[in-house]
Amino acid sequence: MTTNEKLNAYKRDRVSHANDIEAVGLLYEEAISKLHSAKDKFAHNDQSFKDDLIFVQKIVQGLSLILDFKKGEEIAQNLFAIYYYIDKRLLVAREGIRLTPVYCDEAIAMLTKLNESWQTVIDKGKSEAAKDGPVKPATGGLEISI
């Protein structure tokens, strides 16, 4: 088994054992990783950086589609605005202009901040679950393919 195959198997295992809240954190992590990859490829004139940016755009677009505006109200609206902004920045970054790394850094910074906040939610949920005993993971229909 190659290193890539092992990494993909590891990712599949993490996703298959994650509840919906943890899955969002995994999506943030994957988006950040792909943005770093895109920056590196752009620096080496590897045009496949565009594929990485498209992948991140799909993640961001997917995250915006699962927002619950009825329950989340203002938070959902704010997240939607952030996701929309990131998506548009990555669209421009895909053109391969000299600002591509700047736009990637901007998206990395925003997604990192969101991921840190999301990890706090995950950690809080785990500590509450430890107090209350085992809880069956929620299955809200979030599907992630790797």
Summary of the structure (lengths in Angstrom):
residues: 146
radius of gyration: 16.5
end to end distance: 17.0
largest distance: 52.7
contacts: 389
relative contact order: 0.15
helix: 77%
strand: 0%
